[in-house]
Amino acid sequence: GIVHDAIRHGVAEIDTARAYGQSETRLGRILARGWASQVRVLTKLDPLAGLTEASPAELIAARVRNSVLSSLLALDLKQLPVLMLHRADHLELAGGAVMSTLEALQAEGRIGALGVSVQAPEELTRVLAEPRISHVQLPCNLLDWRWRELAPRIKARSDLRVHVRSAYLQG
């Protein structure tokens, strides 16, 4: 299939998310056939729709934990190599309840690295100041110069991996 061909031709990382329908489950089935050791999976936390600053920290923690455990089960992995926040606002949601839960899951060995999917330079600026984040995903293409001013700060974070999406002007 397409995933096998991609891996055979050098694709080393595959991006998915809880919010992408059945993609984690389908990818998990494919990787379980002996391909898991040949590719690194990056997945995103559930978008946590409906949660606000007023949501109880216990509810946020439960939703975050459920998302991570569901991803592990769907992908048939013992650890998520990279888990990215679906929204940059989740960095600070409810006094950091999302991040503290993710750090606890990281300490349990269920998550390798943490990342954030950003939409705008303002969000990237917040991420660059967050040492717990080692991956960032952003939309960029040849016609998109919004990120140019932040390039020196990105380079200064030698620990930060940048993943580009929408490189072909698709949104």
C-alpha positions as CSV (number, residue, x, y, z in Angstrom):
1,G,0.0,0.0,0.0
2,I,0.8,3.7,0.0
3,V,2.3,3.6,3.5
4,H,4.6,0.7,2.7
5,D,5.7,2.4,-0.5
6,A,6.4,5.6,1.3
7,I,8.5,3.9,4.0
8,R,10.4,1.9,1.3
9,H,11.2,5.1,-0.5
10,G,12.6,6.9,2.6
11,V,9.7,8.4,4.5
12,A,10.9,8.3,8.1
13,E,8.1,10.1,9.9
14,I,4.3,9.9,9.5
15,D,2.0,12.6,10.9
16,T,-1.5,11.7,12.1
17,A,-3.9,12.9,14.8
18,R,-6.8,11.8,17.0
19,A,-9.0,14.2,15.0
20,Y,-8.2,12.6,11.6
21,G,-11.0,10.0,11.7
22,Q,-9.7,6.4,11.6
23,S,-6.1,7.3,10.5
24,E,-4.5,6.2,13.8
25,T,-6.3,2.9,13.7
26,R,-5.5,2.2,10.1
27,L,-1.9,3.3,10.5
28,G,-1.6,1.1,13.6
29,R,-2.7,-2.0,11.6
30,I,-0.2,-1.3,8.9
31,L,2.7,-0.7,11.3
32,A,1.8,-3.8,13.3
33,R,2.8,-5.9,10.3
34,G,6.5,-5.2,11.0
35,W,6.8,-1.6,9.8
36,A,6.7,0.1,13.2
37,S,10.5,0.0,13.7
38,Q,11.1,1.7,10.3
39,V,9.1,4.9,10.8
40,R,8.5,7.5,13.5
41,V,4.9,8.4,14.3
42,L,3.9,11.9,15.2
43,T,0.4,12.2,16.4
44,K,-1.7,15.1,17.8
45,L,-3.7,15.3,21.0
46,D,-7.4,15.4,20.6
47,P,-8.5,19.0,19.9
48,L,-10.2,19.0,23.4
49,A,-13.3,20.7,22.0
50,G,-15.6,22.2,24.6
51,L,-12.9,22.7,27.3
52,T,-12.3,26.2,28.5
53,E,-10.3,28.1,31.2
54,A,-13.2,27.4,33.5
55,S,-13.1,23.6,33.0
56,P,-12.0,21.7,36.1
57,A,-8.4,20.5,35.9
58,E,-9.5,17.0,36.7
59,L,-11.7,17.0,33.6
60,I,-8.9,18.3,31.4
61,A,-6.5,15.7,32.8
62,A,-9.0,12.9,32.1
63,R,-9.6,14.1,28.5
64,V,-5.8,14.4,27.8
65,R,-5.1,11.0,29.4
66,N,-7.9,9.4,27.4
67,S,-6.6,11.0,24.2
68,V,-3.1,9.7,24.7
69,L,-4.2,6.2,25.8
70,S,-6.6,6.0,22.8
71,S,-3.7,6.9,20.5
72,L,-1.5,4.3,22.0
73,L,-4.1,1.7,21.6
74,A,-5.1,2.7,18.0
75,L,-1.4,2.9,16.9
76,D,-0.5,-0.3,18.7
77,L,2.5,1.4,20.4
78,K,3.9,1.3,23.9
79,Q,5.0,4.9,23.6
80,L,4.0,7.8,21.3
81,P,7.4,9.0,19.8
82,V,6.1,12.5,19.4
83,L,2.8,13.9,20.7
84,M,1.8,17.4,19.5
85,L,-0.7,19.7,20.9
86,H,-3.4,20.3,18.3
87,R,-3.7,23.9,19.4
88,A,-1.1,26.3,20.8
89,D,-3.6,27.6,23.3
90,H,-3.5,24.3,25.1
91,L,0.0,25.2,26.4
92,E,-1.6,27.5,29.0
93,L,-5.2,26.1,29.2
94,A,-6.5,26.2,32.7
95,G,-3.2,27.1,34.3
96,G,-1.2,24.5,32.4
97,A,-3.4,21.5,33.1
98,V,-2.8,20.0,29.7
99,M,0.9,20.3,29.9
100,S,1.2,19.0,33.4
101,T,-0.8,15.9,32.4
102,L,1.4,15.4,29.3
103,E,4.5,15.7,31.5
104,A,3.1,13.1,33.8
105,L,2.4,10.8,30.9
106,Q,5.9,11.5,29.6
107,A,7.4,10.5,33.0
108,E,5.4,7.3,32.8
109,G,7.1,6.6,29.5
110,R,3.9,6.9,27.4
111,I,5.2,9.9,25.4
112,G,8.6,10.5,24.0
113,A,8.8,14.2,22.8
114,L,6.2,17.0,23.0
115,G,5.3,19.3,20.2
116,V,2.8,21.9,19.1
117,S,1.0,22.6,15.8
118,V,0.9,26.3,15.3
119,Q,-1.1,28.5,12.8
120,A,0.5,31.9,13.1
121,P,3.8,33.6,14.1
122,E,2.4,34.8,17.4
123,E,1.8,31.1,18.4
124,L,5.3,30.1,17.3
125,T,6.7,32.9,19.4
126,R,5.1,31.4,22.5
127,V,6.3,27.9,21.5
128,L,9.9,29.1,21.1
129,A,9.9,30.3,24.7
130,E,8.7,26.9,25.9
131,P,11.7,24.5,26.6
132,R,9.5,21.5,27.1
133,I,8.5,21.6,23.4
134,S,11.0,20.0,21.0
135,H,8.8,19.8,17.9
136,V,6.7,22.4,16.1
137,Q,4.5,22.0,13.0
138,L,3.6,25.0,10.9
139,P,2.0,25.8,7.6
140,C,4.6,27.2,5.2
141,N,5.2,27.4,1.4
142,L,7.2,29.5,-1.1
143,L,4.6,32.2,-1.0
144,D,4.3,32.4,2.8
145,W,6.8,34.8,4.3
146,R,5.1,35.2,7.7
147,W,7.8,33.1,9.5
148,R,10.9,34.9,8.1
149,E,11.4,37.2,11.1
150,L,11.4,34.2,13.5
151,A,14.0,32.3,11.5
152,P,16.9,33.4,13.7
153,R,15.0,32.4,16.9
154,I,14.1,29.0,15.3
155,K,17.8,28.4,14.5
156,A,18.8,29.4,18.0
157,R,16.7,26.5,19.3
158,S,19.0,23.7,18.2
159,D,16.8,21.2,20.0
160,L,13.7,22.2,18.0
161,R,12.5,20.1,15.0
162,V,10.3,22.0,12.6
163,H,7.7,20.1,10.6
164,V,6.1,21.9,7.6
165,R,2.6,21.3,6.5
166,S,0.6,22.7,3.6
167,A,3.8,23.0,1.5
168,Y,1.8,22.7,-1.6
169,L,-0.6,25.7,-0.9
170,Q,-3.4,23.5,0.4
171,G,-4.4,25.5,3.5
